[in-house]
């Protein structure tokens, strides 16, 4: 997020950012830069939502406040919607391979495996 203040003098032209409402346990806002991040330790995985109901979207209200004091202090707010399409938390795998005429062999592949990585003989 970015906001600006037209005041020419400090501290009135200094802008501080904050999360005004919504999902404070999931997101943080850097007070100096306005960068919105996933909170440390928070999970956005819809499959792990409490109560078994997948949560795929979050509505946040972000505020920017200037550096004035008292009645001169001004602020602005904006709405941000975060939609989670998918969380990359499941490694790809091959099931039911027939290696050397054997039975159903299962091979797991690390999600960061490089192209051409050898899987099995």
C-alpha positions in Angstrom: 0.0 0.0 0.0 1.2 3.5 -0.6 -0.2 6.8 0.6 1.1 10.3 0.5 0.5 13.5 2.5 0.6 16.9 0.8 1.9 18.7 3.9 5.3 20.2 3.3 6.6 20.0 6.8 7.6 17.2 9.1 6.2 15.5 11.1 2.8 16.2 9.5 3.9 14.7 6.2 5.0 11.4 7.7 2.7 8.5 7.0 2.2 5.5 9.2 0.3 2.4 8.0 -1.8 -0.1 10.0 -4.3 -2.9 9.6 -7.5 -1.3 10.7 -9.7 -4.4 10.6 -9.9 -8.0 9.3 -7.7 -11.1 9.8 -5.2 -9.6 12.2 -4.1 -13.2 13.0 -3.2 -13.8 9.3 -1.7 -10.6 8.0 0.6 -7.8 9.2 1.3 -4.3 7.7 4.7 -2.7 8.0 4.0 0.7 9.6 6.8 2.4 7.6 6.4 0.9 4.2 2.7 -0.2 4.0 3.8 -3.7 2.8 1.1 -6.3 3.6 2.6 -9.7 4.6 1.4 -13.0 5.9 1.8 -13.0 9.7 4.6 -15.2 11.2 3.2 -18.6 11.9 -0.1 -18.0 10.1 -1.5 -20.5 7.6 -3.6 -19.5 4.7 -4.1 -23.2 3.7 -7.9 -23.5 3.1 -7.7 -27.2 4.0 -6.5 -26.3 7.5 -9.1 -23.8 8.4 -10.7 -24.1 11.9 -14.1 -25.8 11.9 -13.4 -27.6 8.7 -14.9 -24.8 6.6 -12.3 -23.7 3.9 -11.5 -20.0 4.0 -10.4 -18.8 0.6 -10.8 -15.0 0.9 -10.0 -12.3 3.5 -11.3 -8.8 3.6 -8.8 -6.3 5.2 -9.1 -2.6 5.8 -5.8 -0.8 5.7 -5.3 2.7 7.2 -2.7 5.4 6.5 -2.3 8.1 9.2 -0.3 11.3 8.9 2.1 12.6 11.6 0.0 15.4 12.9 -1.2 15.5 16.5 -4.7 15.9 17.9 -7.5 17.4 15.7 -5.1 18.1 12.9 -4.3 14.3 12.4 -5.7 13.0 9.1 -6.1 9.5 7.9 -7.3 7.5 4.9 -8.4 3.9 4.5 -8.8 1.4 1.7 -10.2 -2.1 1.4 -8.1 -5.0 0.3 -9.4 -8.4 -0.6 -7.0 -11.3 -0.5 -8.1 -14.5 -2.4 -6.2 -17.8 -1.8 -6.4 -20.0 -4.9 -4.2 -22.7 -3.7 -1.4 -23.4 -1.2 1.6 -25.3 -2.5 1.9 -27.8 0.3 1.5 -31.2 -1.3 4.4 -33.0 -3.0 3.6 -34.6 -6.4 3.6 -38.4 -6.4 3.2 -41.3 -8.8 1.0 -44.1 -7.6 0.8 -47.7 -9.1 4.0 -47.7 -11.1 5.1 -51.1 -12.3 8.9 -51.1 -11.9 10.7 -54.2 -13.1 7.4 -56.2 -13.1 6.9 -55.6 -9.4 3.7 -54.6 -7.7 2.3 -51.2 -7.2 5.3 -49.1 -6.2 4.9 -45.6 -4.9 7.5 -42.9 -5.7 7.5 -39.5 -4.0 9.0 -36.5 -5.7 10.2 -33.4 -3.9 8.4 -30.3 -5.1 11.7 -28.5 -5.6 13.2 -31.4 -7.7 15.0 -30.1 -10.8 14.0 -31.0 -14.3 15.6 -34.3 -15.3 15.9 -35.5 -11.7 16.2 -39.3 -11.7 13.1 -41.0 -10.1 13.4 -44.8 -10.4 14.9 -47.6 -12.4 
